[in-house]
């Protein structure tokens, strides 16, 4: 897992995302972000580009018969 984000980093991320939260919601955002960060860190990385389904989809296979 990556290092724990500081409150200032979370504020910056929220502003970059277009969020303008009132102060009373800020602690809730910080708490939720810790959980989201854990989920993000579990996503596997370094996979080959060919593993992406969009790169193996063959739309010609779905044409009506005879075309």
Phi and psi in degrees as a GROMACS rama.xvg file:
@    title "Ramachandran Plot"
@    xaxis  label "Phi"
@    yaxis  label "Psi"
@TYPE xy
-73.8345  166.639  UNK-2
-61.6566  149.715  UNK-3
-62.7907  132.855  UNK-4
-74.7987  144.601  UNK-5
-81.5844  163.832  UNK-6
-59.1558  -39.2819  UNK-7
-63.7361  -38.2526  UNK-8
-65.9927  -38.6838  UNK-9
-67.8907  -39.7085  UNK-10
-60.1933  -43.8516  UNK-11
-62.0116  -45.4086  UNK-12
-61.1722  -41.3688  UNK-13
-64.2263  -42.6657  UNK-14
-66.1679  -39.3768  UNK-15
-65.0947  -28.1778  UNK-16
-84.1881  -2.2272  UNK-17
87.6242  12.5026  UNK-18
-87.6096  132.02  UNK-19
-124.884  83.4516  UNK-20
-87.933  144.695  UNK-21
-68.1116  153.475  UNK-22
-55.0208  -32.492  UNK-23
-66.1694  -20.8648  UNK-24
-93.1081  -8.19203  UNK-25
-63.0631  -46.6343  UNK-26
-63.0751  -33.5343  UNK-27
-65.8709  -40.2101  UNK-28
-63.2357  -44.0975  UNK-29
-60.7633  -44.2653  UNK-30
-64.2669  -44.5732  UNK-31
-66.7611  -37.8934  UNK-32
-62.7368  -35.0237  UNK-33
-59.4164  -40.7849  UNK-34
-70.1378  -41.0876  UNK-35
-63.5889  -42.2332  UNK-36
-59.9445  -39.2173  UNK-37
-62.1511  -41.5057  UNK-38
-66.594  -41.7791  UNK-39
-61.7717  -40.22  UNK-40
-67.328  -17.9262  UNK-41
-85.5282  -11.543  UNK-42
-71.4943  124.67  UNK-43
-65.0325  142.885  UNK-44
-124.996  169.748  UNK-45
78.7971  20.6071  UNK-46
-82.474  151.307  UNK-47
-65.6445  149.266  UNK-48
-58.0003  -33.3651  UNK-49
-66.293  -14.4777  UNK-50
-73.5552  -14.7499  UNK-51
-75.3298  123.614  UNK-52
-55.6947  -31.3679  UNK-53
-63.1258  -21.9618  UNK-54
-89.0434  -7.14019  UNK-55
-119.18  -0.436061  UNK-56
-70.8503  128.591  UNK-57
-116.581  93.3507  UNK-58
-63.4731  -23.5795  UNK-59
-61.7773  -24.0744  UNK-60
-69.6727  -14.2662  UNK-61
-105.588  8.444  UNK-62
-69.8073  150.051  UNK-63
-60.1522  154.373  UNK-64
-60.0644  136.226  UNK-65
94.9577  0.703982  UNK-66
